[in-house]
Structures are given as structure tokens and as C-alpha cells.
Amino acid sequence: MEDQKVHERKELLEQIMAKRQQIEFEKIRMAEDIAVSQDNNQNPDVSEEMKNFYDPAGNVIDRGEIKDLSEAEEDLIRLIDRLHKLDKGD
């Protein structure tokens, strides 16, 4: 029984670390997309950039990407809750 608990705790910790890395990667990618979009607004060289010249930088991020990030953060919270319950013995 104790070995199973140790194994489950180890798996949860690995899942938490992987989820944190995924979230951090997505946040960095979104920030870079916004930064690139702001650069494009300052120097619009092609017609597509001209069309979006006055768009706020946040518009470059797809709503689906934001939803996916939000779901990943919720998954992380659930994993951490499971780990806390496991540590408490519930």
C-alpha cells in the first residue's frame, strides 16, 4: 500500500512538472507573438500587416489558445489538489 502511494505521488509530481512546463512554454510563446505583433505595427512592410496595423497586440492570440492555456492551468490545479489529498491521506 505504501509503495503504491509513493508511486502515485511520484507520477503526480511528474505530471505537475510537465504541466507547469507546458503552461510556461505557452505563456512565453504568447508573449513572443504579442511582441512580434507590436514590432509589426511599428514597421508594416507587407499588406497583411497594414491591414492589422491598428489592432491591439492581444488580437494576435487565438481565443482557442487562451482557452487551451486556461484548461491547462485548471488541470494543474487539479493535479496539485490530488497531490495534497494524497499527502494528507484522504
TANORJO-V993696 format. One record per residue. N is the residue number from 1. RES is the residue in three letters. SS is DSSP state (h for helix, s for strand, l for the rest). D_CENTER is the distance of its C-alpha to the mean C-alpha in Angstrom with 2 decimals. Layout:
BEGIN
N:RES:SS:D_CENTER ; N:RES:SS:D_CENTER
END
This chain:
BEGIN
1:MET:l:34.53 ; 2:GLU:h:33.30 ; 3:ASP:h:32.23 ; 4:GLN:h:30.14 ; 5:LYS:h:28.46 ; 6:VAL:h:27.79 ; 7:HIS:h:26.42 ; 8:GLU:h:24.14 ; 9:ARG:h:22.93 ; 10:LYS:h:22.27 ; 11:GLU:h:20.30 ; 12:LEU:h:18.18 ; 13:LEU:h:17.57 ; 14:GLU:h:16.60 ; 15:GLN:h:14.16 ; 16:ILE:h:12.64 ; 17:MET:h:12.50 ; 18:ALA:h:11.01 ; 19:LYS:h:8.16 ; 20:ARG:h:7.70 ; 21:GLN:h:8.07 ; 22:GLN:h:5.65 ; 23:ILE:h:2.73 ; 24:GLU:h:5.48 ; 25:PHE:h:6.34 ; 26:GLU:h:4.18 ; 27:LYS:h:5.20 ; 28:ILE:h:8.39 ; 29:ARG:h:8.98 ; 30:MET:h:8.87 ; 31:ALA:h:11.06 ; 32:GLU:h:13.24 ; 33:ASP:h:13.72 ; 34:ILE:h:14.87 ; 35:ALA:h:17.05 ; 36:VAL:h:18.59 ; 37:SER:h:19.27 ; 38:GLN:h:21.05 ; 39:ASP:h:23.01 ; 40:ASN:h:24.05 ; 41:ASN:h:25.26 ; 42:GLN:h:27.45 ; 43:ASN:l:29.01 ; 44:PRO:l:29.06 ; 45:ASP:l:30.85 ; 46:VAL:l:30.46 ; 47:SER:h:31.13 ; 48:GLU:h:27.60 ; 49:GLU:h:26.45 ; 50:MET:h:29.51 ; 51:LYS:h:28.69 ; 52:ASN:l:25.33 ; 53:PHE:l:26.83 ; 54:TYR:l:26.65 ; 55:ASP:l:23.27 ; 56:PRO:l:20.87 ; 57:ALA:h:18.07 ; 58:GLY:h:15.49 ; 59:ASN:h:17.21 ; 60:VAL:h:15.97 ; 61:ILE:l:12.53 ; 62:ASP:l:13.15 ; 63:ARG:h:12.95 ; 64:GLY:h:11.82 ; 65:GLU:h:8.61 ; 66:ILE:h:8.13 ; 67:LYS:h:9.43 ; 68:ASP:h:7.32 ; 69:LEU:h:4.09 ; 70:SER:h:7.02 ; 71:GLU:h:8.43 ; 72:ALA:h:6.08 ; 73:GLU:h:6.65 ; 74:GLU:h:10.15 ; 75:ASP:h:10.59 ; 76:LEU:h:9.99 ; 77:ILE:h:12.55 ; 78:ARG:h:14.84 ; 79:LEU:h:14.87 ; 80:ILE:h:15.76 ; 81:ASP:h:18.35 ; 82:ARG:h:19.82 ; 83:LEU:h:20.20 ; 84:HIS:h:21.94 ; 85:LYS:h:24.19 ; 86:LEU:h:25.05 ; 87:ASP:h:25.96 ; 88:LYS:h:28.09 ; 89:GLY:l:29.77 ; 90:ASP:l:29.11
END
